[in-house]
Amino acid sequence: MNANMASLLSVLCVVLAVMNSAAKIAAREFKVGGDMGWHEPSPNDTAFYNQWASTNRFQVGDSLVFEYQNDSVVNVERWEYFHCDSNNPISAFDDGNSTVILGSPGMFYFISGTEDQCQKGEKLMVEVMSPRSVPSQAFSPLPLSHHSHGSRVSDSMLSSFSFFFCFLLLLTVIN
């Protein structure tokens, strides 16, 4: 019976490992603006960021990576987006390398903290689709700076717990 139980527990551990890997693969990271990053677009390309967004499909758990110099990123409501108003932000970043986890479905609006640059098209609107069939605890709420990789911490904790749980079960069966 110990051999059968050990085999069953081994299969359970493999299933947990596969599920953990699926959660890590499911969320994607998008560098805003591609290779050019977050910058003021050229005068004849003011729709640059919304065109970039339209070529991607964002889902709950994905993240946006903003890389920039001498600028900032401000997460705002719809009205503030269209009026380039950064006075009442949901969140703001100015460290040059910021990551925002898209933690719920719906529209998200980002503008440059410099009004003139926002007026010239440095703003982004993304639509986040409904969640994938991945455990919700693997995702962190919006927003997170790049200093607090919430989903990675959750994945790491899940992986550690799964390993520890399987290790204890196998020890119990062997003894």
Secondary structure, 3 states (H helix, E strand, C coil): CHHHHHHHHHHHHHHHHHHHHHHHHHCCEEECCHHHCCCCCCCCCCCHHHHHHHCCCEECCCEEEEECCCCCEEEECHHHHHHCCCCCCCEEECCCEEEEECCCCEEEEEEECCHHHHHCCCEEEEEEECCCCCCHHHCCCCCCCCCCCHHHHHHHHHHHHHHHHHHHHHHHHHC
